[in-house]
Amino acid sequence: MFIEVIMKIRELAQHWEENAKGRLTRTGYRIHLDVEAAARLAALSEMYPKRQTEELLGELIGAALEELEASFPYIQGQHVVATDEEGDPLYEDVGPTPRFLALSRQHLHLLASQSDKPKH
């Protein structure tokens, strides 16, 4: 019986993780999808009727951005930024990742400051 309770709590935590919602911006985005993408989105909406189409789009875009960031190549620079546990040098990344992360932080700060402003 004790194991059953733990499993239910774990399932609940997993449910919370799967249904977690991030902060939303005030900025709305209007996009036009090609016919195949629109059909796939309609299929997902039908498969998951408890999710709004906009939620599905937001989650898909978020996942795509995470995957895109992970796909950026590491390009070794000239400057040593740290050493690993064996004492070998670790060089700066001069590829697209640092710029993407810096710009993402900049826009996150801007969007967060806009959402903190009171609505009129």
Buried (B, 14 or more C-beta within 10 A) or exposed (E): EEEEEEEEEEEEEEEEEEEEEEEEBEEEEEEEEEEEEEEEBEEBBEEEEEBEEEBBBBBBEEEEEEEEEEEBEEEEEEEEEEEEEEEEEEBBBBBBBBEBEEEEEEEEEEBEEEEEEEEE
